[in-house]
Amino acid sequence: MTETWIQPLTREHVREILEGLDLKVLTDPDGDPMVILADERVKALAFAAFAVSPGQVLSYMAQVQGAPNWTEEEALRRVNAWNAERRWPRAFLRGGKIHLDYHWDLEEGVHPALLRDLLLNALAGTVQFLLWLDGLEA
């Protein structure tokens, strides 16, 4: 019988995986790991934080900076189009800014390889959103 290596979800575990991806990991004011995502082909970038709640829910929240200067109505139309065509990340407007998020219930723990895949999917989806936002298909 093989060991499953299921581990409790912690901020430190998330940080280790992000650093293992050769990302510069910052810390937000709440102590959560944070990265800045950008692509040289586009102007916009995203400030992305990974929060671990006491109930072992991993939340990924990104705020897009440098998005096109659309009216709120146009920005809402665009994020709704994204959500209609793609599953993740979910896009929404708050305070006139575009936000992206994912949430995973990991209260039973998580295998390191699965956690790495979840983090990679969130990061890749965000970069894909930035490219899409600027009219480039990823």
N, C-alpha and C positions, 0 to 999 in steps of 0.2 A: 504494500500500500504506500502511495506517495503522499508526502506532506502537501497541504494546500497553500501554506504560507499566507493565509488570510490574515490581514493586520487591521487593527483599528485605524480609522482615518484620523490623521493629525495634520496640523499646519506644517510641521517639520517634514513629514513624509511628502507632502505636496511640494514644499520648497526643494527638497532633495531631488525629486524627479525633474522639476523645472531647471534646476542647476545642471542636472545630468544631460539636459537637452542643449547645453551651452547658452542658455539665456541669462542675461543679467537680471537677477531677481532683486527687486526692491521690497520695501515693507511699507504698507499703507498705514495711516494713523491708528487703525484698529489692530495692527500687528499681523495682518494677513499678507501672504506673498502677492506681489504685484509685478507685472511686466508691461513694457511699452511695445506695442506691435506696430510695425510700419513696413511699407514696401516702397522701394525707390521709384516705382512706376506711378505712384499716386500721391496726392497731397495729404489726404486724411491719414490719421493714425488713431490708435485705440489705447487707452489706459485700462488694463485688465487686472482685476483682483480675484483671488480665489479665497473664499471664506469658508471656514468649517464651523458649523453650528454645534451647540452641545448635543443635539440629537443625531449627529453624524451625517448631516446633509451638507454636501459640497455644493457651494454656489459659485458660479462664475459670472462676474458682472463686468462689462466693458463699456466705457463711455467713448464715443467717437468724437474726435476733435478735427477740425479742418474740413468738415463735410461741405459740399456745395451750399451756397447761400440761397436756399430755397425758402419760399413762404412756408408757414407751418402746414398749410393745406397740401402743398406739393410734397413736403417731407413725409407727411402722414401717408399720402398716396404711394410714395416710394417704399416705405417700410412695410406697408400692407402688401405691396406687390412681392417683396422679398419673402414675406411670411407665407404667401399663397403658393410660391414656387418651391420653397425649401423648408426643411424641417428645423434645422439648427444653423446658427443660433437664432433664437427668437429676437426680433428687432422691435423696438418701441420708442416712442417719443416721451420725454419727461422734461419739463422746463425748457422746451424748445431744442433740446439736444437729443441725439440718437444714442440709444443704449442697446446693448446686446446681452443676452443671458442664457445660461444653462443651469439646471439644478438636478442633482443626483442624490437619492436617498441611499446612503451607504452605512446604515446603522448596524448591519451585520458584519461590517468590515469589508475589506477590498484586497484583492490580489494586486501586488505591485505592477504586474504587466497590464492588468485592466485599468488601473489608475493612470498609468502612463498613456494608454490609448485614449482614455477620456480626456485627459489634458491636451494631448495632441489634436484630437478632434475639435475641441473648443478653440484652440489657437489657430488651427488651419481654417476653420469656419469663419473666424473673425477676419483673417487676411483675405479670404475669398469675398467676404462682405465688402471690405474696403476696395477691392478691385472692382466688384460689381457696382459699387456706389459711384465710381469714377467712369463707368461705362465699359470696363474691361471685364470680359468673362474669364474666370479662373478655371 
